[in-house]
Amino acid sequence: MKKLLLLGAILLTAWNFCSADNTTVNNKKVLVIMLDGVRADATLHAFMPTLNQLKAGKWQKQYHCAYTDAAMVVQDAPPHSAPNHASIATGVTAAKHHVTRNGKTKTGNYQKYPHFLGHIAKKYPDFKCGFFYVWKESGYIASNSDQVLYQRGTDEETVNNACKFLADGDAAAVYINMPDYYGHMIGFYPRNPGYLASLTTCDTFLKKLLDAVANRPNFDRENWLILLTADHGGYRTFHDGLPHSGNMTTIPLLAAGKDVKQGMIKGTAYTYDIAVTALEFLNINTQKLDLDGRALGKEVQTQNALPLSEKMVFHYDFAASKLPVKYDKKAIQLNELGCFGNSLKLTGAAIRIPGSEKLALTNHNNFTITLWAKLPAQSSKDVVIIGNKDMSSAANPGFALLANRQGDQQRKAENAGIALSVGVKNGKPIELAQFDRSDNWNFYAISITGNGTLYFCNGADDGYFYHMAFAAQDAVIANGLPIYIGQDGTGKKTQKFQGEIDDLTFWSRGLSRLELQKIYEAGRQGRALQAKGK
């Protein structure tokens, strides 16, 4: 009798465990949203109240959000739609899904790496899964499951169809095309009202989708994971070139849910992290599936608000008594009508910053440099504005802010703009380009944060604050060479910088993008940094 009672207790416990596990899984739901052609900095200028509410962790009670404005496209293919549509869906890089450019989607390796909704349908046959998309090529990303609904339409039709599905659906992916259309028509810039308007429209689409989720009769008892990202950004009216082209490859990404921590995502997030995050949330082992991404939302980066004087190594406002070294007045002038009263004007010479060859940086690479610069109408190719890198080879350690560089995505030499070159341990440099050149005063900032993120920022004369980013955990900044104003680290580069610089500041720590934007906004209002500024 005791044995029967014991067996019954074991069976009851097992049944309860399985029942609880099934209930937990069945209460978990997933919504993935992809906005085609959205630069990360554009979302910070557009009117997007729903997105901002979601990011702030204020969408619904108990829901938090892990977010980054420095996510990256897949790195082994150009910043085209097809490779990243496939990576978002499959959780792997182009090397595995075989979609290396637009036009290749149909021949992807979906037998081994299907759409993540196919994995969900296989694991949970009772789950209702749907994929809603606009661009025809997206529909070629196979799920290998008849249980997954595929439905194509216009942007509005796609959102409406997804909303109907979400009334009782369990997992959905929604690909929206509108920003890419307007980017190609008028340019992928926050300064273009039409492009920003398309993002505002996308925000209304986002609200419809989230309302469809929140209005479900059992929503309070459900546990939703909301994932949102883009497939690429853009420069001028296109997106092409190398996978680290900056404007085209820096995208937003967020994960929102009850099990997500609030804050900035730790480390660098990629498009192929989306599928892995969704599958791991539903207790599907992605290592066994040989996926490349990582689950996001569990780890966030703490951002400390420190005074600007913290670890400020040098600051020059170029008042006569505050020049770093004696100077040749024929080659270097102090302009009393500069950006903030006094500015440094170089006409072919350079200034070596004393002691800069002995910089001690946190983690050997965390630093920030900010300055205002005014370039002449004509400039030599690849002239160094400021840097410590020996530019005889791009692979050398250090950094260099460059004027008049023609990036790989530039179609005409006259479009050459401001670029950044940074050395990396593996010898493969980070070369971010392109910010448009301007004959007016512009703010530039370079920062590698404790999160390992390299931010390259431009506070433009049109009032917009642009940024591009890259994973820079292995960057090498301190290289034993001095920092020069108007030269590379050797002081021997033949091309000479001719232009003005003001309010130059260096920190031995990384500043966040928000801090950099505040410095820019203060400068636009005529307030220069102080050596002991707050």
N, C-alpha and C positions, 0 to 999 in steps of 0.2 A: 504493500500500500504506500509506504514511504517512497519507494522507487517511482511509483506512478505519479505521486504528488510532486516529486522532484523533477521528473520528466515534464510534467505539465507546467511547472514553474519555468523551466528552461525554455519550453516552446512559447509560453506566453511572453517571456522576456524578449525572445528573438522576434516574435511577431510585433511586439511593441517597438523594438528597435527599428525593424524594417519599415513599419508604418510611419514612425517618426521621421525616418530618413526620407521616405517617399513624400511625406507631407512637406518636409523642408525643401526638397527639390521642386516639388510641384508648385510651391509658393514663390519660387524664384522665377523671375521673368527678365528678359533682356530686350533692350531697344538700342540699336546701333544707327547713328545718323552720320552720313558723310556729306559735307558741303564742298562741291567741286570748285577748285580755284580760289581758295581763301588764304591770303597771307595773314600771318598771326598779328602783325601790327595793324592790319585793317580792322580787325574785330575790336581794337582798342579805340578806334575813332568813330566807328559806326554806331548808330542808335540801335542797340540790341538789348532791351531791358530783360527779356526772358533769359537770354544767355547769361547776362550778368547776375541775375537772380539765381540761376542754377550754379554758377561759379561760386557765388557767395555762400552756398549751402542753405539757401532760403526758399528753395522750391517747395518742399513739403516737410512736415515735421519728421524728424529723425533722419533726414537725408542730408548727406555731406558731399563735398566735391573736392577731388584732387585734380589740379589743373596745371597746364604749362603753356607758356607763350613761346616755347623754344623747342617744340617737337620737330622731328625730321622726317622727310620722305625716305623711301627705301634707297639704300646707298649703292646698290650695284646695277642701277639703271638710270637713264636720264629722268628728270622730273616731269615725266609724261603722266597722263591720267591712267592709262592701262596698267602699268606695273604696280601703281599704288592702289588702284581699285582691287587688283588681284591680291595684293599684300594685306589690305584691310580685311578682305574676305577669307583668306586662307591662313594667315598667320605665319607666312614664310617670306623669305627674300626672293628676288627675281631668279637667283641661281637655282632655286628649287621649283618655283611655279612656272618658270620659263617664259614669262611675259616680260620681255625686255624693252618694249616700246609700243606705242599705239599701232594697232593693226595686227598685233600678235596674240590678242586675248583668246581668240577662238582655239588656238593650239596649245593652250596652257596644260600643265601637268596636273590635271584635276583628279585623275584616277588615284594618285597618291596624296594629293593635297587639295581636297575639295573645299567648297564654301563651308564655313564653320556651321552654318545651319544644317548641313548634311550630317555632320558629326552629332549635333543635338538630336536630330530626328532618329538617327540610328540608336543612340543611347536611350532616348526617351520616346518611344513610338507614339505615346499619347499626346506629345507636345504638338501644338499647332505652330508651324514655322512659315514665314513669308519674306520674300525678297522683292522690294519695290524700287524701281530704277527708271532713269530717263535715257541715259546714253545707251545706244544699242549694244555696244561692246560689253557693257557690264553684264548683260544677260548671258554671255558666253561662259561666265565663271560658274562651272557646274557644281551642283551639290551631290550628285550621284544618289539622289533620293527622290522618289515620286511623292514623298510626303511634304516636300518643300514647295510652296506656291511661288511662282515667278510671275510678276505683273509689271508691264511697262506702260508709261504714259508721259504726258507733259509734267512739269514740276507740280502744278496744282492738282492734276489727276493723281499723280503718284502719292502726294501727301493725303489726299482725300481717301484713296484706296487703302493706304496704310492705316488711317484713322479708323475706317470701318473694320479692318482686320484686327486692330488692337482692342476692339470691344470685347473679344474673347480669345485673342491670340496669346501665345506664350513667348515667342522669340521672333523679332523682326529686324531687318536691315533696310534702311531707306537711304537711297543715293539721290541727292538733289543737284541739279546742274546749273542753276541760274547764275551764280557769281562768275563761273568760268565763261559763260556766254558774254556777259558784260565786260569782263576783263579783256577778252579778245576783241571786243568792239571798240572800247574806249580807253583801255589801259588798266592794269592791276595796281592802282594807286589809291591810297586813302584820300588823296586830294581830288579824285574824280567823283563828283556827286552821284553820277549814275551807278558807279561801282558800289559806293557806300549804300545807295538806295536798294541795290539788290541784296545786300546783307541784311538790311532792315526787313525786307520782304521775307528773307529766310528766317528771320527771328519770329515773324508771325507764323511761318510754317512750323517752327520749333514749338511755339505755344500750342498750336493745334494738336501736334503729336503728344505733347506732355499732358494736355487736357484730356485727350482720349485715354491716356493711361490713368490719370487721377480720377476720372469719372467712372471707372470700372466699379461694379457693385461690391466687389471684395477687395478693393485696393488697400484698405487699411490692414488687411491680413496678408497682403502680398509683399514681396521683397524684390524691388526692381533695381536693375543695373542699367543706367543710361550712359552710353558711350558716344562721344561726338568728336569728329576730327575732319580734316580736309585731305585732299590727295596731293596738292601742290599749291604754291603761290603763283607769282608771276612778276615779270619785269617788262615795262612798256606794254605791248599787247601780245606777249607770247611767254612760253615757258619751255625752255630747252637747255642744252648744255650739260655741264658736269653736275653730279649729285650734290655738290656743296656750293651751288651758285648763289646761295644766300637769300635774295628776294624770292626766288622760286621754290626754295626748299625748306623755309622756316614756316611752320604751320601751327595752328592751335590744336590742342587735344585735351579732353577732359573725361573723367569717370565720376559719375555721381550715383550714390546709393546709400543704403543703411549701413553697409559694411565697409564703406570708404572713409578714409580719414580726410579732414579738411586741411587744405594747404597746397603748396606747390609740389608737384610730382618730383620725387627724388631721382636724380640721374636724368639721362636723356631718353625720351619716349619716341617710338617710331610707329609708322603706320601699321606694321605687322604685329604690334602689341595689342591691337584692338581685338582680334579674333581670340588670341590667347587669354586675354582678360575675361572675355565672355565665357569661354569654355571652362576655364578654371573656376569661375563663379558658380557654374553648374556642375561642379565636381567631376569634370572630365579631365583626365590626365593628359596634358599636352606634350609631355616628354615622350610618352609612348607613341605619340603621333608624329614625333620628329619635327615639331614646330619651332620656329626661331624666336618668337616674341617672349615677353615676360608679362606676368599679371601686374596690372597697375592699380594703385589706390590704397595699398596697405602701408606704403612708406611715403612720407612727405618731408620736404626740406624745411627746417626752421629758418626763418628770415629775421635776423636781429636788426632792429632799428638803432644803429649806432650814430653818434654825432659825426659829422663830416671830418672833424679834426682827428678822428681815430685812425692811426696809421697813415696819416698824410705825410709823405716823405718830402716832397717839395712842391712849392706853389710860386708861380711867377706872374705878376700882373704887369711887369715891364715898366714900372716906374723907374726913373733913372738910377735910383739908389739900390734897386733890387735886381739888377741883371746878374745872371749866374757867373759871368766872367767879363773881363775887359773886352771891348769889341772895337772893330775897325769901323769908324763912322762913315767911311766911304762905301762899305759893303753892307753895313747894318745900320738901320735908322730907327730911332724911337719916334713913332708917329703920335703926336698929341691929339689927333682927331681919330683915334682908332675905335675899337669896339667898346671899350670901357674907359675912354679918356686917353690911355696910353696903350700902344700896341707895338710889337716888334715887327719891323719890315726888313726882310732879307732880299738882297739883290745879287745873290750868288755866293755869299759866304755861309758859314754854319757855326753853331754854338754847341760846344760839348758841355753837357751837364755834369758838374763836379761830383765825384763819388758814385755816379750811377752804375759804374762797372762792378760795384760791390753790393748791389741790392740784395737784401735778404727777403725773399717772398714766402708767404704762407703756402705750404704744399709745393714749393718751388715754382709755382706758376700763377697763383692767385694775385691779381693786380688790377688796377684801374688807371687809365689816363684819360683826361678830358681836356679839351681846348676849343677855342674858337679860331677859325681860319678864314682868310679871304684870299682866293686864288686869282691870279691875273687871267685875262681873257685867253692868252696863249701860254702853254706850259710844255716843258719837255716830257717825253714819254717816261712813265714809271719813275718820276722824280719823287724822292722821299721827303715827306713833310716832317715826320719825326720817326725815329726808330733806333734800335740797337742791332739789327740784323745785318749780317754781311750779305748783301744782295747779289753777290757774284753767283750764288745758287739759292733758289727758292727753298731748297731742303735744309739750309742752315738754320740753327736755333735762333730764337729771338723774334722780334716783331718789327714791322715797318708799315706805316700808314702812307699810302701811295697816291699821288695825283696823276691824272691823265693815263690811266691804265685801260687798255681795251680788253675786257673780260671775254671768256669763251662764248658767252651768250650775246656779245655785242655784234651786230651785223654791219655796222659802219664804223670806221675809225674815228669819225667825228663825234660818236656817241661815248667815247672813252670817259670814264668817271673816276670816282674815289674808291679805292680798294684797300684791302688789308691782307697782309701775308704774315703767317705765324708758323714757326718751326715746331715739329712734333718729333717725339722720340724715335718713331719708326722711319723717319726720313721722308714721310709723305706730308708736305706742308698743307696747312689750311689756308686757302686763298679765297676770301669772301669778296665778291664784287657783284653788284655795282651800285653805288649811290651816284645819282646824277650830279654833274659839276654845276656850280653856280658862281657867278662873279660877285655875289654878295657875301656877307658874313654867314657862315654856317657853324653849327656846333657838332663836334665829333667826339665820340666816346668809345673806348675799348675796355672791356672788363671780362675777366675770367673769375667766376664766382666760386664759392665753396661747393656748389652743386656740380662743378666741373663744366659749366656752360659758358661758352664764349659769346658775349654780346658785342655786336658792332652796331653802333647807333649813329644816326644823323638827325639832328634838330635842324630842319630845313628853314630857309628864309620864308617859305610859304606858311609857316606856323605848325606844320605837321612834324611829328616825331616818329621816325622810321627806325626799325631795327631788323637785323638778321642774326641768326645764332648758329652755333655748331657745338658738337661734343668735343671738349678740349681737355679732358682729364690728363692726357699725355703731352700736352703742349709744353714746350721748353722756352721760357721767357728770359730768365737770368742766364746769360751766356758768357759772362766775363768781359763783354765789350760795353763801352759807354753808350748812353743814349745821346744822340745828336738831334738838335733842331736843324732841319734843312739838309740832313745827310743820313747815310746808313751808318752802321756800327763801326765801320772802318774809317769813316771820315774821308774816303778817297773816291767816292762815286763821282763819275764825270758829270752826270746830269745834276744841275743846280736848281734848288727850289727858290723861286722868286715869288714872294707873297707875304701876307701879314699873318701873325699869330698873336693871340691874346689869351689871358686867363688860363695858363697852362698848369695843370695839377696832376700829381702822381700819388697814388696810394699803394701800399703793399698789402692790399686786400681787395677783394671783389666787391663792387657796389651793384645793387640790384638794378634792373631796368627801371623800376619806379623811381629809385633815387636819382638815376641819371636823367630821367625826364624832368624831375623837379629842379635839378641844376639848370637844365636847358630853359625851363619856363621862367625861372628867376632871371636868367641872363637876358631873355627876350624883354623882360620888364626893366632892364638896365641895372640889375643887381649882380655884380660880380662875386665870385667866391672870395672868402676871406681866408687867410692862412690858418686861422683858428675858427673857421666857420662852423656853424651848427646846422 
